[in-house]
Amino acid sequence: MDAARLVAEAERKMRGCPQPEDVLAEAWQAYELTEALGAVLAHAARAEGEWAEDEGARVPGRGSSGTGWPAGPGQPSGAGASAGPGRPQECVPRRRGPEPGSAAGSWTGPGSPTGAGSPAGVSTGAGPRRAARLTGVRDAPGTLRALRALLGEIGHALVGLTGSAEDETAYWQCIEALDAVDEAKDRVRALARDAPG
């Protein structure tokens, strides 16, 4: 799925009165989506460089699987080794934050029934993780602007949750998620600087 559609999906989730565990989950999903987006854009930039060197022009379909990643017979090997059909290894986002199912991964502040909640690393009814569904980026500058706005919205919601946390565990969950959002914002700024257009 195109990156802009994945960002729009997260924006809709944040506009729909999310519960605290939803905000935490969206923070980690946005972080992972930023990492995956960065990997896809970096790979595309490397591929553009290879195409530019190949007779000085990009030839559609030549050296491409149609997904923006180099093609090869069967599964690619080496630096472009696949992490799934048509996905290079470097496009798999690094996992950061609490592991799904861990005690640190559930919200224990207002809005959680007796301390239970969805793990921060688990999507709450949204299906597969957004970063795993990323297949391409049609409009890098527009997507990065939307992602930057989404990260700002998530950060704002996290600040509110931090102030309402009822115990130390919930407080530190929010702080970790805020750190991830800040890191993702920095990454988006760097990607926007480097993105063409």
C-alpha positions in Angstrom: 0.0 0.0 0.0 1.2 3.5 -0.8 2.8 5.4 2.1 0.3 8.3 1.8 -2.6 5.9 2.3 -1.0 4.4 5.4 -0.5 7.9 6.9 -4.1 8.8 6.1 -5.2 5.6 7.9 -3.3 6.6 11.0 -4.7 10.2 10.8 -8.3 8.7 10.8 -7.5 6.6 13.8 -6.1 9.6 15.7 -9.2 11.7 14.8 -11.6 9.1 16.1 -11.2 9.7 19.9 -8.5 7.1 20.4 -8.2 5.4 23.8 -4.8 5.8 25.6 -3.6 2.4 24.4 -4.6 3.4 20.8 -2.4 6.5 21.1 0.5 4.5 22.4 0.0 1.9 19.6 -0.2 4.7 17.0 3.1 6.3 18.3 4.9 3.0 17.7 3.3 2.4 14.4 4.2 5.9 13.2 7.8 5.3 14.4 8.0 2.0 12.5 6.4 3.5 9.4 8.9 6.3 9.4 11.8 3.8 9.6 10.3 1.7 6.7 9.6 4.8 4.6 13.2 5.9 5.1 14.5 2.5 4.0 12.3 2.6 0.9 13.3 6.1 0.0 17.0 5.3 0.5 16.7 2.2 -1.6 14.9 4.1 -4.3 17.7 6.7 -4.3 20.3 4.0 -4.7 18.4 2.4 -7.5 18.1 5.8 -9.3 21.8 6.2 -9.0 22.3 2.7 -10.6 19.9 3.6 -13.4 21.5 6.9 -14.0 24.9 5.1 -14.5 23.3 2.6 -16.8 23.7 4.4 -20.2 22.8 7.7 -18.6 19.0 7.1 -18.6 16.4 5.3 -16.6 14.8 2.6 -18.7 11.3 1.6 -17.3 11.1 -2.1 -16.5 14.8 -2.7 -16.9 16.4 -3.8 -13.7 13.1 -3.3 -11.9 10.5 -5.6 -10.5 7.8 -2.9 -10.9 7.9 -2.2 -7.2 10.8 0.2 -7.3 13.2 -2.5 -6.1 15.8 -4.3 -8.2 14.5 -7.5 -9.8 16.3 -10.8 -10.1 15.5 -14.3 -10.9 13.6 -15.7 -8.0 14.5 -14.0 -4.7 17.2 -11.4 -4.8 20.4 -12.1 -2.9 23.1 -10.0 -1.2 22.4 -6.4 -0.2 19.0 -6.5 -1.8 18.0 -9.8 -0.1 14.3 -9.9 0.3 12.4 -9.7 3.5 9.3 -10.8 1.7 8.0 -10.8 -1.9 9.7 -7.8 -3.6 10.9 -6.3 -0.3 14.6 -5.7 0.3 16.0 -6.7 3.8 16.8 -3.1 4.7 13.1 -2.2 4.4 12.2 -4.2 7.5 11.8 -1.6 10.3 13.9 -2.1 13.4 11.7 -2.9 16.4 11.9 -0.5 19.3 9.8 -0.2 22.4 8.0 -2.7 24.5 7.4 -6.2 23.1 3.8 -7.1 22.5 2.4 -8.9 25.5 4.9 -7.5 27.9 3.9 -5.8 31.1 5.5 -2.6 29.9 3.3 -2.8 26.8 -0.1 -2.1 28.4 -1.6 1.2 29.5 -2.5 1.5 33.2 -3.7 5.1 33.3 -7.2 6.5 32.8 -9.3 4.7 30.3 -7.9 1.2 31.0 -10.0 -1.4 32.7 -8.2 -2.4 35.8 -4.8 -1.8 34.3 -5.4 -4.0 31.2 -4.7 -2.7 27.8 -3.4 -3.5 24.4 0.3 -3.8 24.1 1.8 -0.7 22.7 3.5 -2.7 20.0 0.2 -4.2 18.8 -2.3 -2.7 16.5 -5.7 -2.4 18.1 -8.0 -3.9 15.4 -6.2 -2.3 12.5 -5.0 -5.5 11.0 -1.3 -6.0 10.0 1.2 -3.4 11.1 1.3 -0.4 8.7 5.1 -0.6 8.1 4.7 -4.2 7.0 2.1 -3.1 4.4 4.2 -0.4 2.9 4.8 -1.1 -0.8 5.8 2.2 -2.3 5.9 6.0 -2.1 4.3 7.9 -5.0 4.6 11.4 -3.5 7.5 11.6 -1.1 7.3 15.3 -0.2 3.6 15.2 0.4 3.8 12.0 2.4 6.6 13.4 4.5 4.5 16.5 5.2 1.5 14.4 6.2 3.7 12.1 8.4 5.3 15.1 10.1 1.8 16.5 10.9 0.7 13.1 12.2 3.7 12.8 14.4 3.0 16.2 15.9 -0.6 15.2 16.6 0.5 11.9 18.3 3.1 13.8 20.3 0.5 16.3 21.5 -1.8 13.4 22.6 1.1 11.7 24.3 1.9 14.8 26.3 -1.7 14.8 27.6 -1.5 11.1 28.5 1.8 11.6 30.3 0.2 14.2 32.6 -2.8 11.9 33.3 -0.8 8.7 33.9 -1.8 7.2 37.2 1.3 5.2 37.9 5.0 5.1 37.0 4.6 2.3 34.4 2.1 4.3 32.4 4.2 7.4 32.8 7.3 5.7 31.4 5.3 4.1 28.6 4.3 7.6 27.5 7.9 8.9 27.8 9.3 6.0 25.7 6.6 6.6 23.1 7.3 10.4 23.1 11.0 9.6 22.6 10.1 7.4 19.6 7.9 10.1 18.1 10.7 12.7 18.5 13.2 10.4 16.9 10.7 9.8 14.0 10.2 13.6 13.6 14.0 14.0 13.3 14.1 11.2 10.7 11.2 12.8 8.7 13.0 16.2 8.7 16.2 14.5 7.4 14.2 12.6 4.7 12.4 15.8 3.7 15.8 17.5 3.2 17.0 14.7 1.0 13.8 13.9 -0.9 13.6 15.1 -4.5 10.9 17.6 -5.4 
